[in-house]
Amino acid sequence: MSGYFDDLQAQVALTLSVEQSALTLIQGLADKPMAAQGDPAQVAAIVTQLRSSSDGLAAAILENTPAAPAPPTAPAANPDESGAGGGAQG
């Protein structure tokens, strides 16, 4: 059982590290365009970097997000309980 918890702790540490890296990246994004004002080449380089970073992050999220479970299906109506079937007497 200890091995399971060791693996779990390692995965949590890795996840937190990745999240912190993404947070640092996102927080730094606002500063770059402001620093590049007036330099179209630098702005273009920042745009390229942002696209590359966001594409990589999106791919990682999709790759590591489990598929949503299928929605439950409604059980089929039992003909004996639905009242259909000609059981009316009168």
LINPE-V254559 format. One record per residue. N is the residue number from 0. RES is the residue in one small letter. PHI is phi in radians with two decimals (NA if undefined). PSI is psi in radians with two decimals (* if undefined). Layout:
<<N,RES,PHI,PSI> <N,RES,PHI,PSI>>
This chain:
<<0,m,NA,-0.55> <1,s,-1.08,-0.66> <2,g,-1.07,-0.65> <3,y,-1.09,-0.81> <4,f,-1.21,-0.60> <5,d,-1.09,-0.77> <6,d,-1.11,-0.72> <7,l,-1.11,-0.78> <8,q,-1.09,-0.69> <9,a,-1.13,-0.72> <10,q,-1.15,-0.71> <11,v,-1.10,-0.76> <12,a,-1.08,-0.73> <13,l,-1.12,-0.78> <14,t,-1.07,-0.78> <15,l,-1.09,-0.67> <16,s,-1.13,-0.77> <17,v,-1.14,-0.75> <18,e,-1.08,-0.73> <19,q,-1.13,-0.68> <20,s,-1.11,-0.75> <21,a,-1.13,-0.71> <22,l,-1.10,-0.76> <23,t,-1.08,-0.75> <24,l,-1.05,-0.86> <25,i,-1.12,-0.73> <26,q,-1.14,-0.57> <27,g,-1.35,-0.28> <28,l,-1.12,-0.63> <29,a,-1.18,-0.53> <30,d,-1.32,-0.58> <31,k,-1.11,-0.87> <32,p,-1.09,-0.62> <33,m,-1.12,-0.66> <34,a,-1.27,-0.39> <35,a,-1.71,0.11> <36,q,-0.93,2.34> <37,g,1.49,-0.02> <38,d,-2.16,1.57> <39,p,-0.99,-0.62> <40,a,-1.15,-0.69> <41,q,-1.22,-0.67> <42,v,-1.10,-0.75> <43,a,-1.08,-0.69> <44,a,-1.14,-0.66> <45,i,-1.16,-0.74> <46,v,-1.05,-0.78> <47,t,-1.06,-0.76> <48,q,-1.11,-0.73> <49,l,-1.11,-0.75> <50,r,-1.10,-0.75> <51,s,-1.11,-0.78> <52,s,-1.14,-0.77> <53,s,-1.21,-0.63> <54,d,-1.11,-0.75> <55,g,-1.14,-0.72> <56,l,-1.16,-0.76> <57,a,-1.08,-0.74> <58,a,-1.11,-0.73> <59,a,-1.14,-0.70> <60,i,-1.13,-0.82> <61,l,-1.09,-0.71> <62,e,-1.16,-0.55> <63,n,-1.87,0.18> <64,t,-1.78,2.11> <65,p,-1.14,2.62> <66,a,-1.13,2.53> <67,a,-1.17,2.47> <68,p,-1.15,2.63> <69,a,-1.14,2.46> <70,p,-1.13,2.58> <71,p,-1.15,2.55> <72,t,-1.70,2.59> <73,a,-1.26,2.41> <74,p,-1.16,2.56> <75,a,-1.16,2.46> <76,a,-1.20,2.40> <77,n,-1.44,2.10> <78,p,-1.01,-0.50> <79,d,-1.24,-0.48> <80,e,-1.67,-0.22> <81,s,-1.46,-0.21> <82,g,1.58,-0.21> <83,a,-1.46,2.69> <84,g,2.15,0.15> <85,g,1.28,0.47> <86,g,-1.52,0.13> <87,a,-1.30,2.34> <88,q,-2.13,2.54> <89,g,-2.76,*>>
